[in-house]
């Protein structure tokens, strides 16, 4: 009797997927509608803007490949936020961790210049992971000791990391190459230190790293004892402590791994797309990754979907500037609108609708 009233597990699973999909759809529809209103007020044609967006991103092989390129750092930084959130931690520092991963990977690239590619690529991956992980561990240490909330430390450290990168780019690592010394950037990476790109596009090895990280994130949290303990800590830290779970160790490890994943995003950006370290190379990927994780509630499938959708938004900034005369900063307006819609919690309305049906 109880089984018939609740429905089969398959039916419940399908309903859960349908509700999640409906929530993401509502977020996007409301946000795009509000953005269309902003374009109308500015005297632009929103229908043409969206048509240009579709044709540029999904209507061509090049456009689609560029969406995947933008998706890589968003996917990695979103995972970096979602992982510690299972412990009840708020990691706002994906941007700073991304910068420090790029910084340490750059040190390796310009120091060990004679390595073959077979050794260089694993080295850069390890250095990128260590750079971001060590940066996040500072916040993890203070949180584990009960000294400072990780939200404050990770947020403030976002503004320190680019300054460190800027110091080295403007100072000891500044390029002395002819024609390049006028720009704040490091020396070029050796060709062996460049991540492989696929099918004649700019899509690179970072996409595989991001997908592996996403699968590992799902597997560890949903299929291992470690993940079960993380959920217990996030649900009731005091009860977990009484059961003998060492909260400090879990906090430190989770923050280190999360920062390392964000560091991979920075490493991939400089080792594949730029081939050198530049000041301000990230347009805010870490902050958008936080938005993605918040939107999806840390769901692996949701992170994958929304990373792709927001990568489309990022990819059309320059296009709309050309076709519609819309400043690139208008993309930040759209991101802000999406954030406001998320904070409005459309899931509440959807869940109410689902109960009535």
C-alpha positions as semicolon CSV with decimal commas, in nm:
position;residue;x (nm);y (nm);z (nm)
1;X;0,000;0,000;0,000
2;X;0,280;0,235;0,091
3;X;0,469;0,136;-0,225
4;X;0,175;0,225;-0,447
5;X;0,122;0,560;-0,279
6;X;0,482;0,666;-0,309
7;X;0,544;0,521;-0,653
8;X;0,835;0,314;-0,776
9;X;1,195;0,431;-0,727
10;X;1,224;0,476;-1,103
11;X;0,920;0,702;-1,106
12;X;1,056;0,907;-0,815
13;X;1,391;0,937;-0,992
14;X;1,227;1,055;-1,311
15;X;1,019;1,305;-1,115
16;X;1,334;1,435;-0,945
17;X;1,507;1,481;-1,280
18;X;1,198;1,651;-1,420
19;X;1,178;1,890;-1,126
20;X;1,549;1,973;-1,152
21;X;1,518;2,033;-1,526
22;X;1,210;2,249;-1,473
23;X;1,394;2,456;-1,213
24;X;1,687;2,526;-1,444
25;X;1,446;2,608;-1,726
26;X;1,253;2,855;-1,508
27;X;1,578;3,023;-1,398
28;X;1,692;3,069;-1,757
29;X;1,354;3,178;-1,895
30;X;1,303;3,440;-1,624
31;X;1,663;3,565;-1,650
32;X;1,660;3,584;-2,029
33;X;1,323;3,757;-2,021
34;X;1,452;4,018;-1,777
35;X;1,766;4,064;-1,986
36;X;1,554;4,111;-2,298
37;X;1,373;4,391;-2,114
38;X;1,708;4,552;-2,033
39;X;1,806;4,535;-2,401
40;X;1,474;4,690;-2,504
41;X;1,520;4,978;-2,261
42;X;1,867;5,032;-2,408
43;X;1,715;5,050;-2,757
44;X;1,846;4,711;-2,875
45;X;1,670;4,421;-3,045
46;X;1,662;4,126;-2,801
47;X;1,525;3,881;-3,061
48;X;1,813;3,954;-3,296
49;X;2,058;3,939;-3,006
50;X;1,940;3,591;-2,910
51;X;1,938;3,482;-3,275
52;X;2,299;3,599;-3,311
53;X;2,386;3,416;-2,991
54;X;2,242;3,087;-3,118
55;X;2,398;3,109;-3,464
56;X;2,741;3,201;-3,328
57;X;2,763;2,942;-3,050
58;X;2,560;2,639;-3,156
59;X;2,522;2,706;-3,526
60;X;2,886;2,649;-3,624
61;X;3,166;2,409;-3,543
62;X;3,397;2,691;-3,439
63;X;3,135;2,854;-3,215
64;X;3,052;2,526;-3,044
65;X;3,420;2,453;-2,983
66;X;3,464;2,796;-2,824
67;X;3,173;2,726;-2,592
68;X;3,351;2,408;-2,478
69;X;3,670;2,609;-2,422
70;X;3,482;2,855;-2,199
71;X;3,308;2,569;-2,023
72;X;3,631;2,410;-1,893
73;X;3,722;2,666;-1,621
74;X;3,355;2,711;-1,526
75;X;3,315;2,337;-1,474
76;X;3,631;2,308;-1,265
77;X;3,563;2,612;-1,045
78;X;3,202;2,500;-0,989
79;X;3,326;2,161;-0,863
80;X;3,571;2,347;-0,639
81;X;3,274;2,516;-0,473
82;X;3,044;2,213;-0,464
83;X;3,292;1,977;-0,296
84;X;3,341;2,164;0,034
85;X;2,974;2,261;0,036
86;X;2,896;1,900;0,129
87;X;3,070;1,976;0,458
88;X;2,873;2,295;0,501
89;X;3,171;2,505;0,389
90;X;3,135;2,804;0,157
91;X;3,433;2,833;-0,075
92;X;3,411;3,171;-0,249
93;X;3,779;3,157;-0,344
94;X;3,773;2,975;-0,677
95;X;3,909;3,282;-0,854
96;X;4,211;3,317;-0,629
97;X;4,277;2,942;-0,635
98;X;4,261;2,950;-1,016
99;X;4,523;3,228;-1,024
100;X;4,758;3,046;-0,788
101;X;4,731;2,723;-0,987
102;X;4,829;2,919;-1,298
103;X;5,109;3,091;-1,106
104;X;5,276;2,771;-0,984
105;X;5,229;2,597;-1,319
106;X;5,399;2,895;-1,486
107;X;5,694;2,861;-1,250
108;X;5,732;2,501;-1,360
109;X;5,698;2,586;-1,729
110;X;5,966;2,855;-1,730
111;X;6,199;2,667;-1,494
112;X;6,215;2,314;-1,636
113;X;6,232;2,419;-1,999
114;X;6,412;2,111;-2,130
115;X;6,160;1,848;-2,023
116;X;5,982;1,639;-2,288
117;X;5,604;1,676;-2,322
118;X;5,539;1,334;-2,168
119;X;5,693;1,462;-1,844
120;X;5,589;1,827;-1,875
121;X;5,212;1,773;-1,889
122;X;5,190;1,563;-1,568
123;X;5,422;1,812;-1,398
124;X;5,200;2,106;-1,491
125;X;4,889;1,920;-1,374
126;X;5,051;1,846;-1,038
127;X;5,181;2,201;-0,996
128;X;4,846;2,356;-1,092
129;X;4,671;2,132;-0,840
130;X;4,924;2,208;-0,567
131;X;4,911;2,583;-0,629
132;X;4,535;2,607;-0,593
133;X;4,522;2,347;-0,315
134;X;4,784;2,519;-0,101
135;X;4,605;2,853;-0,142
136;X;4,272;2,706;-0,032
137;X;4,437;2,519;0,256
138;X;4,512;2,849;0,427
139;X;4,139;2,912;0,462
140;X;4,084;2,547;0,553
141;X;4,340;2,567;0,832
142;X;4,184;2,876;0,989
143;X;3,837;2,717;0,962
144;X;3,951;2,386;1,109
145;X;4,108;2,569;1,404
146;X;3,788;2,768;1,456
147;X;3,967;3,099;1,403
148;X;3,811;3,257;1,091
149;X;3,514;3,161;0,878
150;X;3,621;3,025;0,538
151;X;3,374;3,249;0,356
152;X;3,566;3,558;0,467
153;X;3,915;3,421;0,407
154;X;3,845;3,272;0,063
155;X;3,668;3,588;-0,051
156;X;3,948;3,820;0,062
157;X;4,219;3,593;-0,078
158;X;4,060;3,632;-0,422
159;X;4,206;3,982;-0,429
160;X;4,551;3,882;-0,307
161;X;4,621;3,611;-0,564
162;X;4,597;3,838;-0,873
163;X;4,832;4,082;-0,699
164;X;5,089;3,807;-0,652
165;X;5,054;3,712;-1,018
166;X;5,084;4,077;-1,116
167;X;5,403;4,117;-0,912
168;X;5,575;3,834;-1,097
169;X;5,436;3,925;-1,438
170;X;5,545;4,288;-1,405
171;X;5,866;4,193;-1,227
172;X;6,096;3,890;-1,234
173;X;5,897;3,686;-1,487
174;X;5,825;3,967;-1,731
175;X;5,893;3,872;-2,091
176;X;6,199;4,022;-2,257
177;X;6,098;3,899;-2,602
178;X;6,092;4,145;-2,889
179;X;5,739;4,281;-2,931
180;X;5,611;4,111;-2,616
181;X;5,789;4,311;-2,348
182;X;5,539;4,597;-2,379
183;X;5,269;4,377;-2,227
184;X;5,257;4,249;-1,869
185;X;5,314;3,880;-1,936
186;X;5,564;3,607;-1,863
187;X;5,800;3,447;-2,110
188;X;5,637;3,205;-2,351
189;X;5,604;2,843;-2,241
190;X;5,811;2,582;-2,425
191;X;5,609;2,395;-2,686
192;X;5,635;2,080;-2,474
193;X;5,456;2,265;-2,191
194;X;5,145;2,336;-2,399
195;X;4,839;2,118;-2,337
196;X;4,726;1,916;-2,641
197;X;4,437;2,059;-2,842
198;X;4,188;1,846;-3,033
199;X;4,044;1,832;-3,386
200;X;4,198;2,157;-3,503
201;X;4,012;2,362;-3,241
202;X;4,112;2,531;-2,914
203;X;3,940;2,256;-2,711
204;X;4,219;2,111;-2,501
205;X;4,313;1,848;-2,245
206;X;4,152;2,057;-1,972
207;X;3,810;1,935;-2,087
208;X;3,906;1,576;-2,011
209;X;4,047;1,680;-1,675
210;X;3,724;1,864;-1,594
211;X;3,503;1,567;-1,686
212;X;3,723;1,328;-1,487
213;X;3,701;1,564;-1,188
214;X;3,322;1,577;-1,221
215;X;3,289;1,196;-1,232
216;X;3,529;1,161;-0,937
217;X;3,328;1,422;-0,744
218;X;3,008;1,224;-0,800
219;X;3,166;0,886;-0,723
220;X;3,344;0,988;-0,405
221;X;3,043;1,166;-0,255
222;X;2,778;0,913;-0,356
223;X;2,962;0,581;-0,358
224;X;3,229;0,591;-0,086
225;X;3,251;0,593;0,291
226;X;3,442;0,922;0,269
227;X;3,147;1,083;0,092
228;X;2,902;0,944;0,346
229;X;3,103;1,095;0,630
230;X;3,117;1,429;0,449
231;X;2,740;1,432;0,424
232;X;2,716;1,346;0,793
233;X;2,943;1,638;0,881
234;X;2,745;1,873;0,659
235;X;2,416;1,756;0,808
236;X;2,513;1,771;1,174
237;X;2,875;1,858;1,261
238;X;2,829;1,808;1,634
239;X;2,679;1,459;1,589
240;X;2,962;1,369;1,351
241;X;3,216;1,487;1,609
242;X;3,053;1,270;1,877
243;X;3,077;0,970;1,643
244;X;3,453;1,018;1,630
245;X;3,483;1,180;1,288
246;X;3,780;1,418;1,279
247;X;3,620;1,731;1,142
248;X;3,945;1,926;1,110
249;X;4,102;1,664;0,884
250;X;3,799;1,655;0,657
251;X;3,787;2,034;0,634
252;X;4,156;2,059;0,544
253;X;4,144;1,780;0,287
254;X;3,821;1,904;0,128
255;X;3,952;2,259;0,095
256;X;4,287;2,139;-0,042
257;X;4,124;1,917;-0,305
258;X;3,870;2,186;-0,396
259;X;4,142;2,448;-0,436
260;X;4,347;2,203;-0,639
261;X;4,060;2,150;-0,881
262;X;4,024;2,526;-0,926
263;X;4,401;2,545;-0,971
264;X;4,373;2,303;-1,262
265;X;4,146;2,555;-1,433
266;X;4,416;2,822;-1,408
267;X;4,686;2,584;-1,524
268;X;4,479;2,481;-1,826
269;X;4,412;2,842;-1,924
270;X;4,777;2,946;-1,929
271;X;4,922;2,619;-2,058
272;X;4,680;2,582;-2,345
273;X;4,515;2,906;-2,454
274;X;4,774;3,170;-2,364
275;X;5,103;2,982;-2,356
276;X;5,224;3,226;-2,091
277;X;5,100;3,392;-1,772
278;X;4,922;3,726;-1,811
279;X;4,784;3,963;-1,550
280;X;4,406;3,949;-1,544
281;X;4,383;3,642;-1,766
282;X;4,060;3,532;-1,599
283;X;3,740;3,731;-1,669
284;X;3,591;3,606;-1,342
285;X;3,561;3,232;-1,400
286;X;3,588;3,158;-1,028
287;X;3,296;3,383;-0,938
288;X;3,077;3,234;-1,213
289;X;3,174;2,886;-1,092
290;X;3,040;2,981;-0,751
291;X;2,716;3,096;-0,915
292;X;2,685;2,766;-1,103
293;X;2,735;2,558;-0,789
294;X;2,481;2,772;-0,603
295;X;2,227;2,739;-0,885
296;X;2,255;2,361;-0,904
297;X;2,283;2,284;-0,535
298;X;2,607;2,097;-0,605
299;X;2,440;1,845;-0,837
300;X;2,700;1,694;-1,077
301;X;2,454;1,680;-1,366
302;X;2,332;2,031;-1,292
303;X;2,690;2,160;-1,282
304;X;2,757;2,006;-1,623
305;X;2,443;2,155;-1,778
306;X;2,472;2,503;-1,630
307;X;2,845;2,525;-1,703
308;X;2,759;2,470;-2,069
309;X;2,476;2,724;-2,062
310;X;2,682;2,997;-1,894
311;X;2,974;2,920;-2,125
312;X;2,741;3,021;-2,409
313;X;2,672;3,349;-2,229
314;X;3,044;3,413;-2,186
315;X;3,116;3,328;-2,550
316;X;2,884;3,589;-2,699
317;X;3,006;3,894;-2,511
318;X;3,228;4,018;-2,794
319;X;2,973;3,916;-3,060
320;X;2,692;4,127;-2,912
321;X;2,935;4,414;-2,878
322;X;2,985;4,402;-3,255
323;X;2,635;4,313;-3,379
324;X;2,422;4,502;-3,126
325;X;2,656;4,767;-2,993
326;X;2,610;4,621;-2,646
327;X;2,911;4,673;-2,416
328;X;3,082;4,358;-2,295
329;X;2,989;4,455;-1,939
330;X;2,627;4,372;-2,032
331;X;2,721;4,008;-1,981
332;X;2,781;4,090;-1,614
333;X;2,429;4,235;-1,605
334;X;2,291;3,902;-1,728
335;X;2,496;3,713;-1,469
336;X;2,361;3,940;-1,196
337;X;2,005;3,884;-1,314
338;X;2,059;3,507;-1,305
339;X;2,192;3,538;-0,949
340;X;1,886;3,737;-0,839
341;X;1,657;3,476;-0,994
342;X;1,845;3,198;-0,812
343;X;1,815;3,386;-0,483
344;X;1,441;3,414;-0,546
345;X;1,436;3,034;-0,515
346;X;1,213;2,928;-0,803
347;X;1,236;2,574;-0,668
348;X;0,976;2,669;-0,407
349;X;0,721;2,755;-0,670
350;X;0,801;2,440;-0,865
351;X;0,773;2,216;-0,562
352;X;0,436;2,371;-0,478
353;X;0,321;2,307;-0,832
354;X;0,442;1,949;-0,811
355;X;0,245;1,887;-0,489
356;X;-0,073;2,022;-0,644
357;X;-0,033;1,797;-0,946
